[in-house]
Amino acid sequence: MPRQLVWIEKQNFQGFGCSDCHWVFNPSDSLVGQSLDEMKHRYEAQRDKEFAAHVCAKHPRPPGPKTQ
């Protein structure tokens, strides 16, 4: 199954991330616009562009707990 952009809720983070690795979206610049709709569009465009460009191998998941 291909990776997907998913909503993540953790104790220290709420936002979008990758379903296959530890990448999360952190907006890099202020999202200003003439209206709320324009700001939302810029946010979504930046999020989608960064998600498409990220490489999962550069954001590996931390190892899980060892089971014996």
mmCIF file of the N, C-alpha and C atoms, coordinates in Angstrom:
data_MODEL
# 
_entry.id   MODEL 
# 
loop_
_atom_site.group_PDB 
_atom_site.id 
_atom_site.type_symbol 
_atom_site.label_atom_id 
_atom_site.label_alt_id 
_atom_site.label_comp_id 
_atom_site.label_asym_id 
_atom_site.label_entity_id 
_atom_site.label_seq_id 
_atom_site.pdbx_PDB_ins_code 
_atom_site.Cartn_x 
_atom_site.Cartn_y 
_atom_site.Cartn_z 
_atom_site.occupancy 
_atom_site.B_iso_or_equiv 
_atom_site.pdbx_formal_charge 
_atom_site.auth_seq_id 
_atom_site.auth_comp_id 
_atom_site.auth_asym_id 
_atom_site.auth_atom_id 
_atom_site.pdbx_PDB_model_num 
ATOM 1   N N  . MET A 1 1  ? 0.850  -1.177  0.000  1.00 0.00 ? 1  MET A N  1 
ATOM 2   C CA . MET A 1 1  ? 0.000  0.000   0.000  1.00 0.00 ? 1  MET A CA 1 
ATOM 3   C C  . MET A 1 1  ? 0.895  1.239   0.000  1.00 0.00 ? 1  MET A C  1 
ATOM 4   N N  . PRO A 1 2  ? 0.614  2.196   -0.861 1.00 0.00 ? 2  PRO A N  1 
ATOM 5   C CA . PRO A 1 2  ? 1.448  3.402   -0.917 1.00 0.00 ? 2  PRO A CA 1 
ATOM 6   C C  . PRO A 1 2  ? 1.267  4.249   0.343  1.00 0.00 ? 2  PRO A C  1 
ATOM 7   N N  . ARG A 1 3  ? 2.298  5.028   0.613  1.00 0.00 ? 3  ARG A N  1 
ATOM 8   C CA . ARG A 1 3  ? 2.232  5.900   1.791  1.00 0.00 ? 3  ARG A CA 1 
ATOM 9   C C  . ARG A 1 3  ? 1.097  6.900   1.638  1.00 0.00 ? 3  ARG A C  1 
ATOM 10  N N  . GLN A 1 4  ? 0.593  7.360   2.776  1.00 0.00 ? 4  GLN A N  1 
ATOM 11  C CA . GLN A 1 4  ? -0.507 8.309   2.773  1.00 0.00 ? 4  GLN A CA 1 
ATOM 12  C C  . GLN A 1 4  ? -0.218 9.438   3.750  1.00 0.00 ? 4  GLN A C  1 
ATOM 13  N N  . LEU A 1 5  ? -0.804 10.576  3.494  1.00 0.00 ? 5  LEU A N  1 
ATOM 14  C CA . LEU A 1 5  ? -0.757 11.699  4.408  1.00 0.00 ? 5  LEU A CA 1 
ATOM 15  C C  . LEU A 1 5  ? -1.839 11.454  5.450  1.00 0.00 ? 5  LEU A C  1 
ATOM 16  N N  . VAL A 1 6  ? -1.456 11.384  6.723  1.00 0.00 ? 6  VAL A N  1 
ATOM 17  C CA . VAL A 1 6  ? -2.408 11.058  7.789  1.00 0.00 ? 6  VAL A CA 1 
ATOM 18  C C  . VAL A 1 6  ? -2.357 12.110  8.894  1.00 0.00 ? 6  VAL A C  1 
ATOM 19  N N  . TRP A 1 7  ? -3.438 12.216  9.650  1.00 0.00 ? 7  TRP A N  1 
ATOM 20  C CA . TRP A 1 7  ? -3.511 13.093  10.811 1.00 0.00 ? 7  TRP A CA 1 
ATOM 21  C C  . TRP A 1 7  ? -2.937 12.328  12.000 1.00 0.00 ? 7  TRP A C  1 
ATOM 22  N N  . ILE A 1 8  ? -2.039 12.965  12.752 1.00 0.00 ? 8  ILE A N  1 
ATOM 23  C CA . ILE A 1 8  ? -1.378 12.334  13.890 1.00 0.00 ? 8  ILE A CA 1 
ATOM 24  C C  . ILE A 1 8  ? -1.697 13.138  15.146 1.00 0.00 ? 8  ILE A C  1 
ATOM 25  N N  . GLU A 1 9  ? -2.084 12.448  16.199 1.00 0.00 ? 9  GLU A N  1 
ATOM 26  C CA . GLU A 1 9  ? -2.297 13.086  17.500 1.00 0.00 ? 9  GLU A CA 1 
ATOM 27  C C  . GLU A 1 9  ? -1.464 12.344  18.528 1.00 0.00 ? 9  GLU A C  1 
ATOM 28  N N  . LYS A 1 10 ? -0.475 13.053  19.082 1.00 0.00 ? 10 LYS A N  1 
ATOM 29  C CA . LYS A 1 10 ? 0.375  12.519  20.142 1.00 0.00 ? 10 LYS A CA 1 
ATOM 30  C C  . LYS A 1 10 ? 0.398  13.537  21.264 1.00 0.00 ? 10 LYS A C  1 
ATOM 31  N N  . GLN A 1 11 ? 1.046  13.199  22.344 1.00 0.00 ? 11 GLN A N  1 
ATOM 32  C CA . GLN A 1 11 ? 1.101  14.102  23.485 1.00 0.00 ? 11 GLN A CA 1 
ATOM 33  C C  . GLN A 1 11 ? 1.746  15.435  23.126 1.00 0.00 ? 11 GLN A C  1 
ATOM 34  N N  . ASN A 1 12 ? 2.801  15.414  22.323 1.00 0.00 ? 12 ASN A N  1 
ATOM 35  C CA . ASN A 1 12 ? 3.540  16.629  21.993 1.00 0.00 ? 12 ASN A CA 1 
ATOM 36  C C  . ASN A 1 12 ? 3.373  17.098  20.557 1.00 0.00 ? 12 ASN A C  1 
ATOM 37  N N  . PHE A 1 13 ? 2.450  16.489  19.814 1.00 0.00 ? 13 PHE A N  1 
ATOM 38  C CA . PHE A 1 13 ? 2.288  16.871  18.403 1.00 0.00 ? 13 PHE A CA 1 
ATOM 39  C C  . PHE A 1 13 ? 0.889  16.564  17.924 1.00 0.00 ? 13 PHE A C  1 
ATOM 40  N N  . GLN A 1 14 ? 0.318  17.488  17.190 1.00 0.00 ? 14 GLN A N  1 
ATOM 41  C CA . GLN A 1 14 ? -0.909 17.268  16.443 1.00 0.00 ? 14 GLN A CA 1 
ATOM 42  C C  . GLN A 1 14 ? -0.698 17.864  15.064 1.00 0.00 ? 14 GLN A C  1 
ATOM 43  N N  . GLY A 1 15 ? -0.852 17.051  14.052 1.00 0.00 ? 15 GLY A N  1 
ATOM 44  C CA . GLY A 1 15 ? -0.662 17.550  12.704 1.00 0.00 ? 15 GLY A CA 1 
ATOM 45  C C  . GLY A 1 15 ? -0.582 16.421  11.704 1.00 0.00 ? 15 GLY A C  1 
ATOM 46  N N  . PHE A 1 16 ? -0.138 16.762  10.514 1.00 0.00 ? 16 PHE A N  1 
ATOM 47  C CA . PHE A 1 16 ? -0.063 15.790  9.430  1.00 0.00 ? 16 PHE A CA 1 
ATOM 48  C C  . PHE A 1 16 ? 1.304  15.129  9.384  1.00 0.00 ? 16 PHE A C  1 
ATOM 49  N N  . GLY A 1 17 ? 1.303  13.863  8.970  1.00 0.00 ? 17 GLY A N  1 
ATOM 50  C CA . GLY A 1 17 ? 2.541  13.114  8.822  1.00 0.00 ? 17 GLY A CA 1 
ATOM 51  C C  . GLY A 1 17 ? 2.361  11.986  7.830  1.00 0.00 ? 17 GLY A C  1 
ATOM 52  N N  . CYS A 1 18 ? 3.416  11.222  7.665  1.00 0.00 ? 18 CYS A N  1 
ATOM 53  C CA . CYS A 1 18 ? 3.436  10.112  6.722  1.00 0.00 ? 18 CYS A CA 1 
ATOM 54  C C  . CYS A 1 18 ? 3.014  8.815   7.410  1.00 0.00 ? 18 CYS A C  1 
ATOM 55  N N  . SER A 1 19 ? 2.256  8.009   6.715  1.00 0.00 ? 19 SER A N  1 
ATOM 56  C CA . SER A 1 19 ? 1.803  6.728   7.259  1.00 0.00 ? 19 SER A CA 1 
ATOM 57  C C  . SER A 1 19 ? 2.924  5.689   7.303  1.00 0.00 ? 19 SER A C  1 
ATOM 58  N N  . ASP A 1 20 ? 4.016  5.906   6.542  1.00 0.00 ? 20 ASP A N  1 
ATOM 59  C CA . ASP A 1 20 ? 5.075  4.898   6.447  1.00 0.00 ? 20 ASP A CA 1 
ATOM 60  C C  . ASP A 1 20 ? 6.363  5.242   7.189  1.00 0.00 ? 20 ASP A C  1 
ATOM 61  N N  . CYS A 1 21 ? 6.527  6.499   7.603  1.00 0.00 ? 21 CYS A N  1 
ATOM 62  C CA . CYS A 1 21 ? 7.785  6.869   8.264  1.00 0.00 ? 21 CYS A CA 1 
ATOM 63  C C  . CYS A 1 21 ? 7.517  7.921   9.340  1.00 0.00 ? 21 CYS A C  1 
ATOM 64  N N  . HIS A 1 22 ? 8.552  8.510   9.858  1.00 0.00 ? 22 HIS A N  1 
ATOM 65  C CA . HIS A 1 22 ? 8.448  9.455   10.975 1.00 0.00 ? 22 HIS A CA 1 
ATOM 66  C C  . HIS A 1 22 ? 8.397  10.910  10.505 1.00 0.00 ? 22 HIS A C  1 
ATOM 67  N N  . TRP A 1 23 ? 8.174  11.163  9.213  1.00 0.00 ? 23 TRP A N  1 
ATOM 68  C CA . TRP A 1 23 ? 8.091  12.527  8.687  1.00 0.00 ? 23 TRP A CA 1 
ATOM 69  C C  . TRP A 1 23 ? 6.797  13.175  9.158  1.00 0.00 ? 23 TRP A C  1 
ATOM 70  N N  . VAL A 1 24 ? 6.903  14.443  9.598  1.00 0.00 ? 24 VAL A N  1 
ATOM 71  C CA . VAL A 1 24 ? 5.723  15.232  9.940  1.00 0.00 ? 24 VAL A CA 1 
ATOM 72  C C  . VAL A 1 24 ? 5.835  16.593  9.270  1.00 0.00 ? 24 VAL A C  1 
ATOM 73  N N  . PHE A 1 25 ? 4.705  17.189  8.999  1.00 0.00 ? 25 PHE A N  1 
ATOM 74  C CA . PHE A 1 25 ? 4.665  18.492  8.336  1.00 0.00 ? 25 PHE A CA 1 
ATOM 75  C C  . PHE A 1 25 ? 4.788  19.604  9.365  1.00 0.00 ? 25 PHE A C  1 
ATOM 76  N N  . ASN A 1 26 ? 5.789  20.462  9.149  1.00 0.00 ? 26 ASN A N  1 
ATOM 77  C CA . ASN A 1 26 ? 5.979  21.663  9.941  1.00 0.00 ? 26 ASN A CA 1 
ATOM 78  C C  . ASN A 1 26 ? 6.043  22.832  8.969  1.00 0.00 ? 26 ASN A C  1 
ATOM 79  N N  . PRO A 1 27 ? 4.999  23.672  8.917  1.00 0.00 ? 27 PRO A N  1 
ATOM 80  C CA . PRO A 1 27 ? 5.016  24.787  7.965  1.00 0.00 ? 27 PRO A CA 1 
ATOM 81  C C  . PRO A 1 27 ? 6.275  25.625  8.133  1.00 0.00 ? 27 PRO A C  1 
ATOM 82  N N  . SER A 1 28 ? 6.942  25.909  7.018  1.00 0.00 ? 28 SER A N  1 
ATOM 83  C CA . SER A 1 28 ? 8.233  26.589  7.077  1.00 0.00 ? 28 SER A CA 1 
ATOM 84  C C  . SER A 1 28 ? 8.117  28.101  7.005  1.00 0.00 ? 28 SER A C  1 
ATOM 85  N N  . ASP A 1 29 ? 7.014  28.608  6.512  1.00 0.00 ? 29 ASP A N  1 
ATOM 86  C CA . ASP A 1 29 ? 6.875  30.060  6.423  1.00 0.00 ? 29 ASP A CA 1 
ATOM 87  C C  . ASP A 1 29 ? 5.475  30.465  6.848  1.00 0.00 ? 29 ASP A C  1 
ATOM 88  N N  . SER A 1 30 ? 5.327  31.733  7.155  1.00 0.00 ? 30 SER A N  1 
ATOM 89  C CA . SER A 1 30 ? 4.015  32.215  7.582  1.00 0.00 ? 30 SER A CA 1 
ATOM 90  C C  . SER A 1 30 ? 3.050  32.137  6.408  1.00 0.00 ? 30 SER A C  1 
ATOM 91  N N  . LEU A 1 31 ? 1.860  31.742  6.707  1.00 0.00 ? 31 LEU A N  1 
ATOM 92  C CA . LEU A 1 31 ? 0.858  31.528  5.674  1.00 0.00 ? 31 LEU A CA 1 
ATOM 93  C C  . LEU A 1 31 ? -0.101 32.707  5.650  1.00 0.00 ? 31 LEU A C  1 
ATOM 94  N N  . VAL A 1 32 ? 0.331  33.774  5.006  1.00 0.00 ? 32 VAL A N  1 
ATOM 95  C CA . VAL A 1 32 ? -0.496 34.979  4.927  1.00 0.00 ? 32 VAL A CA 1 
ATOM 96  C C  . VAL A 1 32 ? -1.295 34.956  3.638  1.00 0.00 ? 32 VAL A C  1 
ATOM 97  N N  . GLY A 1 33 ? -2.411 35.644  3.664  1.00 0.00 ? 33 GLY A N  1 
ATOM 98  C CA . GLY A 1 33 ? -3.248 35.728  2.479  1.00 0.00 ? 33 GLY A CA 1 
ATOM 99  C C  . GLY A 1 33 ? -4.318 36.778  2.659  1.00 0.00 ? 33 GLY A C  1 
ATOM 100 N N  . GLN A 1 34 ? -5.045 37.015  1.628  1.00 0.00 ? 34 GLN A N  1 
ATOM 101 C CA . GLN A 1 34 ? -6.106 38.017  1.649  1.00 0.00 ? 34 GLN A CA 1 
ATOM 102 C C  . GLN A 1 34 ? -7.342 37.514  2.404  1.00 0.00 ? 34 GLN A C  1 
ATOM 103 N N  . SER A 1 35 ? -7.486 36.190  2.495  1.00 0.00 ? 35 SER A N  1 
ATOM 104 C CA . SER A 1 35 ? -8.654 35.612  3.150  1.00 0.00 ? 35 SER A CA 1 
ATOM 105 C C  . SER A 1 35 ? -8.268 34.308  3.831  1.00 0.00 ? 35 SER A C  1 
ATOM 106 N N  . LEU A 1 36 ? -9.157 33.802  4.666  1.00 0.00 ? 36 LEU A N  1 
ATOM 107 C CA . LEU A 1 36 ? -8.926 32.524  5.318  1.00 0.00 ? 36 LEU A CA 1 
ATOM 108 C C  . LEU A 1 36 ? -8.831 31.400  4.286  1.00 0.00 ? 36 LEU A C  1 
ATOM 109 N N  . ASP A 1 37 ? -9.644 31.466  3.254  1.00 0.00 ? 37 ASP A N  1 
ATOM 110 C CA . ASP A 1 37 ? -9.588 30.445  2.195  1.00 0.00 ? 37 ASP A CA 1 
ATOM 111 C C  . ASP A 1 37 ? -8.235 30.450  1.485  1.00 0.00 ? 37 ASP A C  1 
ATOM 112 N N  . GLU A 1 38 ? -7.687 31.625  1.230  1.00 0.00 ? 38 GLU A N  1 
ATOM 113 C CA . GLU A 1 38 ? -6.380 31.707  0.585  1.00 0.00 ? 38 GLU A CA 1 
ATOM 114 C C  . GLU A 1 38 ? -5.286 31.156  1.500  1.00 0.00 ? 38 GLU A C  1 
ATOM 115 N N  . MET A 1 39 ? -5.366 31.466  2.798  1.00 0.00 ? 39 MET A N  1 
ATOM 116 C CA . MET A 1 39 ? -4.385 30.945  3.754  1.00 0.00 ? 39 MET A CA 1 
ATOM 117 C C  . MET A 1 39 ? -4.469 29.418  3.824  1.00 0.00 ? 39 MET A C  1 
ATOM 118 N N  . LYS A 1 40 ? -5.696 28.889  3.843  1.00 0.00 ? 40 LYS A N  1 
ATOM 119 C CA . LYS A 1 40 ? -5.902 27.437  3.871  1.00 0.00 ? 40 LYS A CA 1 
ATOM 120 C C  . LYS A 1 40 ? -5.328 26.796  2.616  1.00 0.00 ? 40 LYS A C  1 
ATOM 121 N N  . HIS A 1 41 ? -5.570 27.402  1.460  1.00 0.00 ? 41 HIS A N  1 
ATOM 122 C CA . HIS A 1 41 ? -5.053 26.873  0.198  1.00 0.00 ? 41 HIS A CA 1 
ATOM 123 C C  . HIS A 1 41 ? -3.521 26.839  0.209  1.00 0.00 ? 41 HIS A C  1 
ATOM 124 N N  . ARG A 1 42 ? -2.892 27.905  0.691  1.00 0.00 ? 42 ARG A N  1 
ATOM 125 C CA . ARG A 1 42 ? -1.419 27.947  0.754  1.00 0.00 ? 42 ARG A CA 1 
ATOM 126 C C  . ARG A 1 42 ? -0.876 26.877  1.698  1.00 0.00 ? 42 ARG A C  1 
ATOM 127 N N  . TYR A 1 43 ? -1.533 26.703  2.845  1.00 0.00 ? 43 TYR A N  1 
ATOM 128 C CA . TYR A 1 43 ? -1.131 25.679  3.812  1.00 0.00 ? 43 TYR A CA 1 
ATOM 129 C C  . TYR A 1 43 ? -1.205 24.293  3.174  1.00 0.00 ? 43 TYR A C  1 
ATOM 130 N N  . GLU A 1 44 ? -2.333 23.989  2.555  1.00 0.00 ? 44 GLU A N  1 
ATOM 131 C CA . GLU A 1 44 ? -2.520 22.677  1.932  1.00 0.00 ? 44 GLU A CA 1 
ATOM 132 C C  . GLU A 1 44 ? -1.550 22.454  0.782  1.00 0.00 ? 44 GLU A C  1 
ATOM 133 N N  . ALA A 1 45 ? -1.288 23.481  -0.012 1.00 0.00 ? 45 ALA A N  1 
ATOM 134 C CA . ALA A 1 45 ? -0.352 23.347  -1.130 1.00 0.00 ? 45 ALA A CA 1 
ATOM 135 C C  . ALA A 1 45 ? 1.060  23.077  -0.617 1.00 0.00 ? 45 ALA A C  1 
ATOM 136 N N  . GLN A 1 46 ? 1.484  23.809  0.413  1.00 0.00 ? 46 GLN A N  1 
ATOM 137 C CA . GLN A 1 46 ? 2.815  23.591  0.980  1.00 0.00 ? 46 GLN A CA 1 
ATOM 138 C C  . GLN A 1 46 ? 2.910  22.194  1.597  1.00 0.00 ? 46 GLN A C  1 
ATOM 139 N N  . ARG A 1 47 ? 1.895  21.793  2.346  1.00 0.00 ? 47 ARG A N  1 
ATOM 140 C CA . ARG A 1 47 ? 1.861  20.464  2.969  1.00 0.00 ? 47 ARG A CA 1 
ATOM 141 C C  . ARG A 1 47 ? 1.953  19.370  1.920  1.00 0.00 ? 47 ARG A C  1 
ATOM 142 N N  . ASP A 1 48 ? 1.135  19.458  0.886  1.00 0.00 ? 48 ASP A N  1 
ATOM 143 C CA . ASP A 1 48 ? 1.115  18.426  -0.150 1.00 0.00 ? 48 ASP A CA 1 
ATOM 144 C C  . ASP A 1 48 ? 2.432  18.370  -0.925 1.00 0.00 ? 48 ASP A C  1 
ATOM 145 N N  . LYS A 1 49 ? 3.022  19.522  -1.196 1.00 0.00 ? 49 LYS A N  1 
ATOM 146 C CA . LYS A 1 49 ? 4.303  19.566  -1.919 1.00 0.00 ? 49 LYS A CA 1 
ATOM 147 C C  . LYS A 1 49 ? 5.410  18.929  -1.086 1.00 0.00 ? 49 LYS A C  1 
ATOM 148 N N  . GLU A 1 50 ? 5.481  19.269  0.193  1.00 0.00 ? 50 GLU A N  1 
ATOM 149 C CA . GLU A 1 50 ? 6.524  18.701  1.050  1.00 0.00 ? 50 GLU A CA 1 
ATOM 150 C C  . GLU A 1 50 ? 6.307  17.206  1.267  1.00 0.00 ? 50 GLU A C  1 
ATOM 151 N N  . PHE A 1 51 ? 5.054  16.770  1.398  1.00 0.00 ? 51 PHE A N  1 
ATOM 152 C CA . PHE A 1 51 ? 4.780  15.343  1.553  1.00 0.00 ? 51 PHE A CA 1 
ATOM 153 C C  . PHE A 1 51 ? 5.225  14.578  0.318  1.00 0.00 ? 51 PHE A C  1 
ATOM 154 N N  . ALA A 1 52 ? 4.893  15.079  -0.853 1.00 0.00 ? 52 ALA A N  1 
ATOM 155 C CA . ALA A 1 52 ? 5.268  14.404  -2.098 1.00 0.00 ? 52 ALA A CA 1 
ATOM 156 C C  . ALA A 1 52 ? 6.781  14.345  -2.278 1.00 0.00 ? 52 ALA A C  1 
ATOM 157 N N  . ALA A 1 53 ? 7.498  15.351  -1.769 1.00 0.00 ? 53 ALA A N  1 
ATOM 158 C CA . ALA A 1 53 ? 8.946  15.425  -1.976 1.00 0.00 ? 53 ALA A CA 1 
ATOM 159 C C  . ALA A 1 53 ? 9.752  14.684  -0.903 1.00 0.00 ? 53 ALA A C  1 
ATOM 160 N N  . HIS A 1 54 ? 9.141  14.339  0.229  1.00 0.00 ? 54 HIS A N  1 
ATOM 161 C CA . HIS A 1 54 ? 9.957  13.727  1.292  1.00 0.00 ? 54 HIS A CA 1 
ATOM 162 C C  . HIS A 1 54 ? 10.358 12.298  0.923  1.00 0.00 ? 54 HIS A C  1 
ATOM 163 N N  . VAL A 1 55 ? 11.476 11.878  1.485  1.00 0.00 ? 55 VAL A N  1 
ATOM 164 C CA . VAL A 1 55 ? 12.000 10.528  1.258  1.00 0.00 ? 55 VAL A CA 1 
ATOM 165 C C  . VAL A 1 55 ? 11.890 9.774   2.578  1.00 0.00 ? 55 VAL A C  1 
ATOM 166 N N  . CYS A 1 56 ? 11.102 8.714   2.598  1.00 0.00 ? 56 CYS A N  1 
ATOM 167 C CA . CYS A 1 56 ? 10.858 7.979   3.844  1.00 0.00 ? 56 CYS A CA 1 
ATOM 168 C C  . CYS A 1 56 ? 12.151 7.475   4.481  1.00 0.00 ? 56 CYS A C  1 
ATOM 169 N N  . ALA A 1 57 ? 13.136 7.100   3.677  1.00 0.00 ? 57 ALA A N  1 
ATOM 170 C CA . ALA A 1 57 ? 14.392 6.569   4.211  1.00 0.00 ? 57 ALA A CA 1 
ATOM 171 C C  . ALA A 1 57 ? 15.134 7.608   5.058  1.00 0.00 ? 57 ALA A C  1 
ATOM 172 N N  . LYS A 1 58 ? 14.855 8.879   4.844  1.00 0.00 ? 58 LYS A N  1 
ATOM 173 C CA . LYS A 1 58 ? 15.499 9.933   5.630  1.00 0.00 ? 58 LYS A CA 1 
ATOM 174 C C  . LYS A 1 58 ? 14.781 10.193  6.953  1.00 0.00 ? 58 LYS A C  1 
ATOM 175 N N  . HIS A 1 59 ? 13.639 9.553   7.161  1.00 0.00 ? 59 HIS A N  1 
ATOM 176 C CA . HIS A 1 59 ? 12.833 9.752   8.373  1.00 0.00 ? 59 HIS A CA 1 
ATOM 177 C C  . HIS A 1 59 ? 12.395 8.394   8.928  1.00 0.00 ? 59 HIS A C  1 
ATOM 178 N N  . PRO A 1 60 ? 13.345 7.507   9.252  1.00 0.00 ? 60 PRO A N  1 
ATOM 179 C CA . PRO A 1 60 ? 12.954 6.174   9.701  1.00 0.00 ? 60 PRO A CA 1 
ATOM 180 C C  . PRO A 1 60 ? 12.200 6.226   11.035 1.00 0.00 ? 60 PRO A C  1 
ATOM 181 N N  . ARG A 1 61 ? 11.313 5.276   11.208 1.00 0.00 ? 61 ARG A N  1 
ATOM 182 C CA . ARG A 1 61 ? 10.608 5.162   12.480 1.00 0.00 ? 61 ARG A CA 1 
ATOM 183 C C  . ARG A 1 61 ? 11.587 4.686   13.544 1.00 0.00 ? 61 ARG A C  1 
ATOM 184 N N  . PRO A 1 62 ? 11.433 5.159   14.777 1.00 0.00 ? 62 PRO A N  1 
ATOM 185 C CA . PRO A 1 62 ? 12.289 4.638   15.842 1.00 0.00 ? 62 PRO A CA 1 
ATOM 186 C C  . PRO A 1 62 ? 11.989 3.158   16.052 1.00 0.00 ? 62 PRO A C  1 
ATOM 187 N N  . PRO A 1 63 ? 12.986 2.395   16.477 1.00 0.00 ? 63 PRO A N  1 
ATOM 188 C CA . PRO A 1 63 ? 12.740 0.966   16.695 1.00 0.00 ? 63 PRO A CA 1 
ATOM 189 C C  . PRO A 1 63 ? 11.692 0.749   17.777 1.00 0.00 ? 63 PRO A C  1 
ATOM 190 N N  . GLY A 1 64 ? 10.858 -0.239  17.573 1.00 0.00 ? 64 GLY A N  1 
ATOM 191 C CA . GLY A 1 64 ? 9.827  -0.562  18.553 1.00 0.00 ? 64 GLY A CA 1 
ATOM 192 C C  . GLY A 1 64 ? 10.417 -1.286  19.747 1.00 0.00 ? 64 GLY A C  1 
ATOM 193 N N  . PRO A 1 65 ? 9.625  -1.508  20.766 1.00 0.00 ? 65 PRO A N  1 
ATOM 194 C CA . PRO A 1 65 ? 10.118 -2.230  21.948 1.00 0.00 ? 65 PRO A CA 1 
ATOM 195 C C  . PRO A 1 65 ? 10.463 -3.672  21.582 1.00 0.00 ? 65 PRO A C  1 
ATOM 196 N N  . LYS A 1 66 ? 11.517 -4.175  22.188 1.00 0.00 ? 66 LYS A N  1 
ATOM 197 C CA . LYS A 1 66 ? 11.942 -5.551  21.934 1.00 0.00 ? 66 LYS A CA 1 
ATOM 198 C C  . LYS A 1 66 ? 11.037 -6.512  22.674 1.00 0.00 ? 66 LYS A C  1 
ATOM 199 N N  . THR A 1 67 ? 10.670 -7.588  21.998 1.00 0.00 ? 67 THR A N  1 
ATOM 200 C CA . THR A 1 67 ? 9.868  -8.627  22.623 1.00 0.00 ? 67 THR A CA 1 
ATOM 201 C C  . THR A 1 67 ? 10.691 -9.892  22.702 1.00 0.00 ? 67 THR A C  1 
ATOM 202 N N  . GLN A 1 68 ? 10.509 -10.608 23.774 1.00 0.00 ? 68 GLN A N  1 
ATOM 203 C CA . GLN A 1 68 ? 11.271 -11.851 23.945 1.00 0.00 ? 68 GLN A CA 1 
ATOM 204 C C  . GLN A 1 68 ? 10.353 -13.008 24.160 1.00 0.00 ? 68 GLN A C  1 
# 
